[in-house]
Amino acid sequence: MSNLVYVCSSCQARSPKWSGRCLSCGAWGSLREEIEDKGKKAPWSAVAPAETIGLATLPTAGEARLATGQGEIDRVFGGGFVPGAVALIAGEPGIGKSTLVLEIAGFLGPDHPQLYVSGEESARQVKDRLDRLPGDFRGLRFLAETSIEKIISTLAASQPALAIIDSVQTMAVAAVPSEPGNIVQIRAVTAELVAIAKKTGLVVLLIGHVTKDGQAAGPKSLEHMVDTVIYLEEEKSRGFRILRAAKNRFGSTNEIGIFTMTGRGFEAVPNPSSAFIHERAESQPGSVISAIMEGTRPFLAEIQALTTKTVFGWPQRKAAGLDVNRLQILAAVLHKRADINLANQDVIVNLAGGLKAADPALDLAICLAVISSLLNQPLGRRTMAVGEVGLGGEIRPPGKLKARLREAAKLGYTAAIVPAGDYGQTGLKIIAVDKLADLVPKIFTPPSK
């Protein structure tokens, strides 16, 4: 026997009926429906023990992943889909989630049958979208249904390699006495789909809309239930679509895929670094190229700095795309360790292209850009800089420095300002610096006293 109760998400207090305010902690709008089992449970002594499995005796899994052949998508999913995996793809309405999963089905082709289950669109609406997308859709079947019992029965009978549920908020379990989209329904639907995926090896892609408070599929209620959580985001300044893994039991959570949305669906950006740096005819003071890492992928990024004489009594420190507190620290280290007086200078730093990064490898480039603007001396147009700056003014090598240097060489850069070390054959002229005090005499022309 089950009973419907209301549980406060703030203090976990239970109530037999809903109210706008929790009577225990006073939080507004915090009561959520839950199903409480009132049936009499057998004591543990009356239950037969379950059979356990020795993990060391199991053979090593050699099952191949289900790869789409599209490098950007496979990278984010860890090399492809693991059989039996359940992935949640979340994003804002209209960002392209349905288009993305249809492209995945088209890339898999007829060798791996797919079932597209929609509770929002008709077969004709989906077919109109397919007509403009690349891929082979001969293996794709369509089902317009919201009953999870009927959906699972169809999956068991047709046995596809991939099932797409669009969207999880529209599906419902008959045994749960609440409307579709309710948190209890969403959890029940996901639990049923996870069970059949683990039992049959079916790959399930769940589409989850982002709610008004910015959470996926109803305040992050599914993230602990699924194997992979992927967010589809929009980069506002250039309109790129970024596929980012927030959770992945079978791969890295640091990988991203970058796409542009065109009339033929998603197209991968072949060289993301060149998309985020501006090609200049000549170098400019205050502009320095550096490299950031997203997972295993390096990106070149342009750091821009502007120093101007302080008009009011207190010098300003402003940053766009970077941590302003980190800029404050670097300005203090420059003043103390490199004798760069910024006490009467406003310092404004920008990470060009609308990017946001907190990579400490940008420290050296930020310092060089500030000095370059202050002295009004440009850095070489084909010179980049990577390094982390400590409070003692020392310059330290960041992680995966060789990969960053190889990316710069691939894009035609000829010199790199980096901490001293052995980097092998990078194709770049290495300008080694150990401390901030070396920057002005090694890189710039010292100002006349």
Backbone torsions as a table, in degrees:
resi	resn	phi	psi	omega
1	MET	NA	134.4	-178.6
2	SER	-120.4	155.4	-177.2
3	ASN	-137.3	143.5	179.5
4	LEU	-89.3	122.8	177.9
5	VAL	-126.5	166.2	179.0
6	TYR	-118.5	126.0	-174.7
7	VAL	-116.1	133.8	178.5
8	CYS	-77.5	127.2	-179.9
9	SER	-73.3	-12.5	-179.8
10	SER	-91.8	-46.9	-175.2
11	CYS	-119.9	0.4	178.8
12	GLN	65.6	16.3	176.5
13	ALA	-69.4	146.7	-177.7
14	ARG	-106.6	145.6	179.2
15	SER	-142.0	140.9	-179.7
16	PRO	-74.8	-15.6	179.0
17	LYS	-139.0	159.1	-176.9
18	TRP	-81.1	145.3	171.5
19	SER	-146.4	158.9	-177.0
20	GLY	-69.2	-23.9	-177.2
21	ARG	-130.0	135.9	177.6
22	CYS	-69.0	127.9	-178.2
23	LEU	-73.9	-14.8	-178.3
24	SER	-89.3	-51.0	-175.6
25	CYS	-109.7	-10.9	177.2
26	GLY	84.3	5.2	-179.9
27	ALA	-71.0	141.5	-179.2
28	TRP	-93.6	138.5	175.2
29	GLY	64.0	27.5	-175.0
30	SER	-101.4	-4.8	-177.2
31	LEU	-81.9	129.7	-179.5
32	ARG	-125.7	145.7	179.9
33	GLU	-72.1	141.9	171.9
34	GLU	-145.7	151.6	177.7
35	ILE	-97.1	124.7	-178.5
36	GLU	-110.2	125.4	-178.8
37	ASP	-84.2	117.2	-178.9
38	LYS	-99.6	2.7	-178.4
39	GLY	-66.5	152.4	179.8
40	LYS	-75.6	124.1	-177.8
41	LYS	-93.3	144.7	177.8
42	ALA	-72.1	143.3	175.8
43	PRO	-66.0	157.5	-175.0
44	TRP	-61.5	-29.8	-177.8
45	SER	-69.5	-19.7	-178.4
46	ALA	-94.1	1.2	-177.4
47	VAL	-104.0	131.0	179.0
48	ALA	-68.7	140.2	180.0
49	PRO	-67.1	149.1	179.3
50	ALA	-84.2	156.2	178.1
51	GLU	-81.9	129.6	179.9
52	THR	-96.7	163.1	-177.5
53	ILE	-122.5	132.3	173.7
54	GLY	-80.5	112.4	-175.0
55	LEU	-64.3	-33.8	-178.1
56	ALA	-67.4	-23.0	-178.7
57	THR	-86.0	-11.2	180.0
58	LEU	-74.0	142.1	176.5
59	PRO	-69.1	152.7	178.0
60	THR	-66.3	133.1	-178.4
61	ALA	-67.2	128.6	178.2
62	GLY	-121.7	19.0	-176.5
63	GLU	-73.1	130.1	-177.0
64	ALA	-73.2	147.0	175.5
65	ARG	-74.9	155.9	177.5
66	LEU	-89.9	96.8	-175.5
67	ALA	-93.1	143.3	179.0
68	THR	-85.0	-21.9	-174.2
69	GLY	86.2	-5.8	175.5
70	GLN	-96.2	112.7	-169.7
71	GLY	-58.1	-41.2	-177.2
72	GLU	-65.6	-42.1	-179.9
73	ILE	-69.3	-47.0	-178.7
74	ASP	-62.5	-35.7	179.6
75	ARG	-61.4	-45.9	-177.4
76	VAL	-65.6	-36.7	-179.6
77	PHE	-84.6	5.6	176.6
78	GLY	85.2	25.9	179.0
79	GLY	105.5	3.6	-178.3
80	GLY	131.7	-176.6	-177.9
81	PHE	-92.7	130.2	175.0
82	VAL	-80.6	130.7	178.1
83	PRO	-55.0	133.2	-177.8
84	GLY	87.1	2.6	-178.5
85	ALA	-84.2	147.8	175.2
86	VAL	-119.5	122.0	-176.9
87	ALA	-118.8	137.5	175.8
88	LEU	-104.2	123.1	176.7
89	ILE	-109.1	115.3	-173.6
90	ALA	-119.1	154.9	178.1
91	GLY	174.5	171.1	179.2
92	GLU	-64.5	154.3	175.6
93	PRO	-60.4	135.2	177.5
94	GLY	80.8	5.9	-177.5
95	ILE	-80.3	-17.5	176.0
96	GLY	118.3	23.3	-178.0
97	LYS	-64.3	-45.7	-179.7
98	SER	-64.5	-39.4	177.4
99	THR	-62.8	-41.2	-178.9
100	LEU	-63.0	-47.1	-177.1
101	VAL	-69.2	-31.3	175.4
102	LEU	-67.1	-38.9	176.0
103	GLU	-63.3	-38.8	176.8
104	ILE	-59.3	-44.2	177.8
105	ALA	-61.9	-41.2	179.1
106	GLY	-66.0	-35.1	178.3
107	PHE	-69.0	-34.6	179.6
108	LEU	-68.4	-35.9	175.0
109	GLY	76.1	-175.3	-175.3
110	PRO	-70.9	-14.6	179.3
111	ASP	-70.2	-20.2	179.8
112	HIS	-128.8	90.1	-174.9
113	PRO	-57.7	146.7	-178.9
114	GLN	-129.9	151.1	173.9
115	LEU	-123.9	121.8	179.1
116	TYR	-102.0	114.0	-179.3
117	VAL	-106.1	120.8	-177.3
118	SER	-122.8	132.7	172.4
119	GLY	-106.7	7.8	-174.4
120	GLU	-123.0	-28.7	-173.9
121	GLU	-126.0	158.9	175.8
122	SER	-89.8	169.9	179.2
123	ALA	-62.0	-38.7	179.8
124	ARG	-65.2	-38.9	178.6
125	GLN	-65.0	-41.3	178.7
126	VAL	-68.3	-39.4	179.2
127	LYS	-62.8	-37.8	177.6
128	ASP	-61.2	-34.5	177.5
129	ARG	-72.8	-37.3	-179.6
130	LEU	-62.1	-32.1	-175.7
131	ASP	-62.7	-21.2	-179.4
132	ARG	-108.3	4.0	-178.1
133	LEU	-102.0	147.4	175.1
134	PRO	-76.4	162.6	176.5
135	GLY	116.8	168.9	-179.8
136	ASP	-105.9	111.4	-174.3
137	PHE	-104.0	19.8	179.9
138	ARG	-67.4	-21.8	179.5
139	GLY	-92.7	4.7	-174.9
140	LEU	-96.4	126.9	174.2
141	ARG	-112.6	153.6	-175.7
142	PHE	-120.2	142.1	176.4
143	LEU	-139.7	119.9	174.8
144	ALA	-95.0	99.3	-173.9
145	GLU	-157.2	147.4	176.0
146	THR	-120.1	-9.0	178.5
147	SER	-80.7	117.6	-176.3
148	ILE	-68.0	-29.2	178.1
149	GLU	-64.6	-44.2	179.7
150	LYS	-68.7	-36.0	179.1
151	ILE	-64.2	-46.5	-178.8
152	ILE	-66.7	-36.9	175.7
153	SER	-61.4	-40.6	177.6
154	THR	-66.3	-40.9	179.0
155	LEU	-63.7	-41.0	179.9
156	ALA	-65.9	-34.0	-178.4
157	ALA	-79.7	-40.9	-175.3
158	SER	-88.7	-25.0	177.3
159	GLN	49.9	60.7	175.3
160	PRO	-75.7	166.9	175.3
161	ALA	-82.8	-26.7	-176.2
162	LEU	-139.1	133.9	174.2
163	ALA	-119.7	131.6	178.5
164	ILE	-112.4	123.7	-179.9
165	ILE	-110.2	111.4	-174.9
166	ASP	-126.4	101.0	-2.8
167	SER	-119.6	169.9	-176.5
168	VAL	-66.9	-23.7	179.8
169	GLN	-71.9	-16.7	-178.1
170	THR	-94.8	-7.5	-176.3
171	MET	-90.2	156.5	-177.7
172	ALA	-147.0	145.8	172.7
173	VAL	-100.2	127.4	-174.9
174	ALA	-61.8	-31.4	-176.6
175	ALA	-74.9	-11.2	-178.5
176	VAL	-99.0	117.1	-175.0
177	PRO	-81.7	63.9	175.5
178	SER	-152.5	163.9	-174.5
179	GLU	-79.4	157.6	176.9
180	PRO	-58.3	144.4	-178.2
181	GLY	93.9	-17.5	175.3
182	ASN	-67.1	148.5	-176.5
183	ILE	-59.1	-39.8	179.7
184	VAL	-63.9	-41.3	178.0
185	GLN	-64.6	-44.9	-178.6
186	ILE	-59.4	-42.7	179.5
187	ARG	-66.9	-41.5	-179.5
188	ALA	-65.5	-42.7	178.2
189	VAL	-61.1	-46.5	-178.8
190	THR	-64.4	-39.5	179.1
191	ALA	-61.3	-40.8	178.6
192	GLU	-65.2	-42.1	-179.3
193	LEU	-69.8	-37.5	176.8
194	VAL	-63.4	-40.0	-178.8
195	ALA	-62.2	-45.4	-179.2
196	ILE	-72.7	-31.3	178.0
197	ALA	-64.7	-44.5	-179.0
198	LYS	-69.3	-30.9	-177.4
199	LYS	-77.3	-37.3	-172.8
200	THR	-107.2	-12.7	-175.2
201	GLY	82.9	12.1	178.3
202	LEU	-70.9	138.0	173.2
203	VAL	-91.1	127.9	-177.6
204	VAL	-118.4	127.7	173.2
205	LEU	-109.4	115.7	177.1
206	LEU	-99.2	129.6	172.8
207	ILE	-95.4	125.0	179.4
208	GLY	-122.3	122.4	178.2
209	HIS	-74.9	153.7	176.1
210	VAL	-87.7	131.7	-177.3
211	THR	-80.7	179.4	-175.5
212	LYS	-60.6	-31.1	180.0
213	ASP	-87.7	9.5	173.5
214	GLY	85.5	9.9	-179.4
215	GLN	-99.9	154.6	-176.3
216	ALA	-85.7	128.5	171.8
217	ALA	52.3	39.9	175.3
218	GLY	83.6	99.1	-166.6
219	PRO	13.0	66.0	174.0
220	LYS	54.2	32.1	-174.1
221	SER	-75.6	-11.9	-175.3
222	LEU	-110.1	-12.8	-170.4
223	GLU	-60.4	-32.9	-179.6
224	HIS	-80.0	-12.9	-175.7
225	MET	-93.0	-29.3	-174.9
226	VAL	-96.5	167.8	-179.0
227	ASP	-85.3	-33.6	-174.5
228	THR	-137.4	137.5	174.9
229	VAL	-122.4	119.6	-177.8
230	ILE	-119.2	130.5	176.9
231	TYR	-107.2	132.6	174.0
232	LEU	-102.1	116.2	-174.3
233	GLU	-120.5	161.2	177.3
234	GLU	-113.3	129.5	173.8
235	GLU	-86.4	109.9	-165.0
236	LYS	-63.5	-40.6	-170.7
237	SER	-69.1	-34.1	-177.3
238	ARG	-118.6	-4.0	176.6
239	GLY	78.1	14.5	176.3
240	PHE	-68.0	149.6	169.6
241	ARG	-102.4	128.8	-177.0
242	ILE	-115.1	122.5	177.5
243	LEU	-97.6	117.9	-171.6
244	ARG	-129.7	132.7	178.7
245	ALA	-87.9	123.3	175.7
246	ALA	-97.0	-24.4	177.0
247	LYS	-151.4	136.5	178.5
248	ASN	-155.3	108.7	179.3
249	ARG	-72.4	-13.8	-174.3
250	PHE	-120.2	15.3	-179.8
251	GLY	-172.9	-173.8	-177.5
252	SER	-76.3	147.6	174.8
253	THR	-97.1	6.2	-178.2
254	ASN	-98.9	-4.8	-175.9
255	GLU	-80.5	146.6	174.1
256	ILE	-134.0	154.2	172.5
257	GLY	-121.4	139.1	-176.3
258	ILE	-117.1	130.7	-176.5
259	PHE	-134.8	161.4	165.7
260	THR	-115.1	144.9	177.9
261	MET	-93.7	120.2	-178.7
262	THR	-123.0	-178.2	176.8
263	GLY	-65.1	-17.6	177.5
264	ARG	-107.6	29.1	176.2
265	GLY	89.1	-152.2	-178.0
266	PHE	-80.6	134.2	173.0
267	GLU	-124.4	129.0	-178.5
268	ALA	-66.6	142.9	174.8
269	VAL	-83.7	111.8	-172.4
270	PRO	-67.9	-31.0	-178.6
271	ASN	-135.3	84.8	-175.9
272	PRO	-60.9	-31.8	-177.9
273	SER	-60.0	-45.5	-178.9
274	SER	-67.1	-22.3	179.5
275	ALA	-74.9	-23.9	-175.1
276	PHE	-105.8	1.7	175.8
277	ILE	-121.6	145.1	-176.5
278	HIS	-92.5	126.9	178.0
279	GLU	-78.2	116.6	-176.0
280	ARG	-109.7	145.0	177.7
281	ALA	-70.0	-31.2	178.3
282	GLU	-147.3	157.7	-178.7
283	SER	-73.3	153.4	-177.8
284	GLN	-125.3	146.1	175.8
285	PRO	-61.7	139.2	177.7
286	GLY	86.0	5.9	-179.7
287	SER	-118.1	125.0	-179.0
288	VAL	-137.5	137.0	177.6
289	ILE	-92.4	134.6	175.9
290	SER	-134.8	-172.9	-177.5
291	ALA	-137.2	133.4	175.2
292	ILE	-115.7	160.4	-179.2
293	MET	-113.4	133.6	168.8
294	GLU	-121.0	99.0	-173.5
295	GLY	68.4	-123.9	178.2
296	THR	-95.9	4.6	-173.6
297	ARG	-105.6	126.1	174.6
298	PRO	-88.2	144.2	174.8
299	PHE	-125.2	134.5	170.4
300	LEU	-82.4	139.4	-178.5
301	ALA	-137.9	148.6	-178.8
302	GLU	-101.9	123.7	174.3
303	ILE	-95.9	126.4	177.8
304	GLN	-116.7	134.0	179.4
305	ALA	-130.6	146.3	177.2
306	LEU	-137.0	124.9	176.2
307	THR	-114.6	131.6	178.4
308	THR	-136.3	152.3	-178.0
309	LYS	-65.4	134.6	-177.8
310	THR	-65.0	126.2	179.2
311	VAL	-83.6	-44.2	178.3
312	PHE	-93.7	-179.9	-172.4
313	GLY	-72.2	-24.7	-173.5
314	TRP	-109.3	119.8	-179.1
315	PRO	-66.3	137.8	-177.3
316	GLN	-92.2	146.0	173.5
317	ARG	-128.0	114.6	-178.4
318	LYS	-129.5	145.2	-178.1
319	ALA	-141.6	139.4	175.4
320	ALA	-120.7	119.5	-178.1
321	GLY	84.6	-3.7	-179.6
322	LEU	-130.4	164.2	-179.8
323	ASP	-78.4	118.1	-178.5
324	VAL	-65.8	-29.3	177.1
325	ASN	-66.7	-36.6	176.3
326	ARG	-65.5	-37.7	177.0
327	LEU	-62.5	-40.5	177.2
328	GLN	-59.5	-42.8	179.7
329	ILE	-64.1	-46.4	-178.1
330	LEU	-64.6	-36.6	177.6
331	ALA	-63.9	-39.7	178.6
332	ALA	-67.2	-40.6	179.1
333	VAL	-66.5	-40.3	176.9
334	LEU	-59.6	-41.6	-179.1
335	HIS	-68.1	-42.0	-174.6
336	LYS	-80.2	-43.1	-170.2
337	ARG	-99.4	-22.7	-177.1
338	ALA	-118.1	4.1	178.4
339	ASP	57.8	38.0	175.5
340	ILE	-101.1	106.6	-173.3
341	ASN	-81.7	110.0	177.9
342	LEU	-113.3	15.2	-175.6
343	ALA	-66.2	-26.4	179.5
344	ASN	-114.8	25.1	-177.5
345	GLN	-124.6	130.9	166.2
346	ASP	-76.7	136.1	-178.2
347	VAL	-121.4	122.2	179.0
348	ILE	-121.8	126.6	-177.7
349	VAL	-125.9	139.9	-177.3
350	ASN	-135.7	137.3	171.1
351	LEU	-96.1	107.7	-169.9
352	ALA	-66.1	156.4	176.0
353	GLY	87.6	7.2	-179.9
354	GLY	76.9	11.0	179.5
355	LEU	-74.7	160.0	171.1
356	LYS	-131.0	131.6	-176.7
357	ALA	-149.7	148.7	175.2
358	ALA	-126.5	28.1	-177.1
359	ASP	-76.3	121.4	178.4
360	PRO	-64.2	-13.8	177.2
361	ALA	-65.7	-13.3	178.8
362	LEU	-82.9	-7.5	-175.0
363	ASP	-55.2	-49.4	-176.0
364	LEU	-63.4	-41.0	179.5
365	ALA	-65.0	-37.8	177.9
366	ILE	-63.7	-44.9	179.2
367	CYS	-63.0	-43.4	178.9
368	LEU	-63.6	-40.1	-179.6
369	ALA	-65.9	-39.3	178.3
370	VAL	-65.2	-45.6	179.1
371	ILE	-64.3	-41.2	-179.8
372	SER	-61.1	-41.6	178.6
373	SER	-70.3	-39.4	-179.2
374	LEU	-64.0	-42.6	-179.4
375	LEU	-86.7	-8.2	-176.4
376	ASN	57.3	41.0	178.9
377	GLN	-123.0	118.8	-178.9
378	PRO	-75.8	152.3	170.8
379	LEU	-82.2	162.7	177.4
380	GLY	-58.2	143.1	-175.1
381	ARG	-64.8	-28.1	-179.0
382	ARG	-108.8	30.8	179.0
383	THR	-114.6	134.5	176.2
384	MET	-122.7	167.6	-176.9
385	ALA	-142.4	137.7	177.9
386	VAL	-142.8	131.7	176.7
387	GLY	170.0	151.3	177.0
388	GLU	-100.5	138.1	-176.7
389	VAL	-107.6	128.9	176.9
390	GLY	-93.1	170.1	-178.9
391	LEU	-67.1	-21.9	176.7
392	GLY	-83.0	2.7	-178.5
393	GLY	85.7	1.4	179.0
394	GLU	-77.2	151.2	-179.9
395	ILE	-111.3	122.6	-173.8
396	ARG	-112.5	149.4	177.5
397	PRO	-74.9	133.3	176.1
398	PRO	-82.7	174.9	177.7
399	GLY	-68.7	149.1	175.9
400	LYS	54.0	42.8	-177.7
401	LEU	-66.5	-36.7	-179.2
402	LYS	-63.8	-38.6	178.4
403	ALA	-64.5	-37.6	178.0
404	ARG	-65.1	-41.8	-179.3
405	LEU	-68.1	-38.0	178.3
406	ARG	-64.2	-37.6	178.2
407	GLU	-64.3	-40.0	178.5
408	ALA	-65.5	-42.8	178.6
409	ALA	-63.1	-37.0	-179.6
410	LYS	-64.0	-30.1	-179.3
411	LEU	-93.5	10.3	172.3
412	GLY	94.9	9.6	176.7
413	TYR	-78.9	146.2	-170.8
414	THR	-112.8	-18.0	-176.8
415	ALA	-140.5	150.7	-179.6
416	ALA	-137.9	130.4	174.4
417	ILE	-96.1	112.0	-172.6
418	VAL	-141.8	165.3	172.4
419	PRO	-62.5	153.4	-179.5
420	ALA	-62.8	139.3	-179.8
421	GLY	171.0	173.6	178.8
422	ASP	-99.4	111.4	-176.2
423	TYR	-112.3	5.8	177.7
424	GLY	69.0	-155.5	-179.2
425	GLN	-86.4	104.9	-179.6
426	THR	-107.6	-13.9	-175.0
427	GLY	81.3	6.3	-179.4
428	LEU	-120.0	150.1	169.8
429	LYS	-78.1	120.6	-176.1
430	ILE	-89.8	122.5	173.9
431	ILE	-107.7	103.4	-173.2
432	ALA	-87.4	133.1	175.9
433	VAL	-133.4	136.0	-177.9
434	ASP	-98.4	-30.5	-177.2
435	LYS	-146.8	161.8	-176.3
436	LEU	-61.9	-29.6	-179.6
437	ALA	-63.6	-17.9	179.7
438	ASP	-81.9	-13.9	-171.1
439	LEU	-65.4	-49.5	-175.9
440	VAL	-64.9	-49.4	-179.7
441	PRO	-69.2	-28.2	-176.5
442	LYS	-89.0	-33.1	-170.8
443	ILE	-107.9	-38.1	-174.1
444	PHE	-116.2	170.2	172.6
445	THR	-88.2	118.3	-177.9
446	PRO	-58.7	139.2	178.8
447	PRO	-66.9	149.7	179.4
448	SER	-72.6	140.5	-178.4
449	LYS	-74.8	NA	NA
